[in-house]
């Protein structure tokens, strides 16, 4: 055996041949032999200790014999002249920092029997352009490819069940991370890495060419450093499904100019926006706790939202307004774009109260937000006409007294039979009384009015109710 520190810091040693009698090389045995260019390790060697060739900065090549079963901690750390390495199939474990700072390494062949790759194992291998992870690997350590700035793509094989945090941090040329379709723990879409169910966004490649990105609506959490170093992104849309944003999630997104934190988010990790653009504006829901202006050095603006409620619908979907509204902005009320239906009823508009007693808004109306959320409820009118009674009060006219649902702030603005307007004089808002709506019909219509005539009351919010007339 070659003992620990046996040749430690032998600065002038340029080459060495180890005899076949040697079976083990101790910790730090050749560490800091920074003039060592080549070394021959015989097949008799079964174990190589931690730091064995640490900082052998002029070592250009080395052959690891097939008798070795593991690569130790920092075994080849900062072997900055090493250009290629073949890890024999006998090796099952690659230790933490094993090849960290091997900045000239362009090619690595990993053992087909390796099951684990430790943290920072290939960190700062800045010349590495590609790497194949064998299907035998089940565990990949944190920061494993830290600052592999020329690595362009990576594939996660089918048996990997664990990937540590910051695995791809500093991979500034990375355009895609793809998970094998048979992997049970991880998945990918368009080169973005997720967990299998796509509820956690794990890593977005730093050099993916898109300037904008919409996070999947299935995502509930954004992992540590998920968008770290994504300097091309100017805008990221976070859906209402997201509840947590981890540490450093958007660190070094230097082109990011604005981001909207949905009201669903309940936790934001430390340094989530570290080193983003100084022009970044963070929009947060006005009920969120913990935001100040500025917040962590960034400008913040509170916002409100408009949401829609089906109010007992039996089919269709409510419209979704994805806009945010600051205090002085206005929202435009949406149509029934999701084709809401309710059995036995017809959709008649939106109201701020489920029973229609609030403010009614027809589609297209512009509404001031005034620093508060607005929830609008679908209004439903029975398909079967209601009854109304017309009482003759003078020879020249009829007065109608109609009992209709209370629609405060939403008066009747027209009474029709089909397309014929029935109100005497010009149309005007008819204010409801405690007994109903009172109005006078056109004199020219009197002769046409009979029992069982259907008339329609139209309201300011665009809704309407049909009545079957009875004459008294």
WOJO-V781709 format. One record per helix or strand of 2 or more residues. SS is the DSSP state (h for helix, s for strand). FROM is the first residue (numbers start at 1). TO is the last residue. Records with the same first field share a line. If there is no record, write none. Layout:
BEGIN
SS = FROM-TO / FROM-TO
END
This chain:
BEGIN
s = 15-17 / 24-25 / 38-40 / 47-48 / 61-62 / 70-71 / 84-86 / 93-94 / 107-109 / 116-117 / 139-140 / 153-156 / 162-163 / 176-179 / 186-189 / 192-195 / 200-203 / 212-214 / 221-222 / 235-237 / 244-245 / 258-261 / 267-268 / 281-285 / 298-304 / 306-309 / 330-332 / 341-342 / 345-351 / 360-361 / 366-368 / 374-382 / 386-394 / 397-402 / 412-417 / 420-421 / 436-441 / 454-459 / 464-471
h = 443-448
END
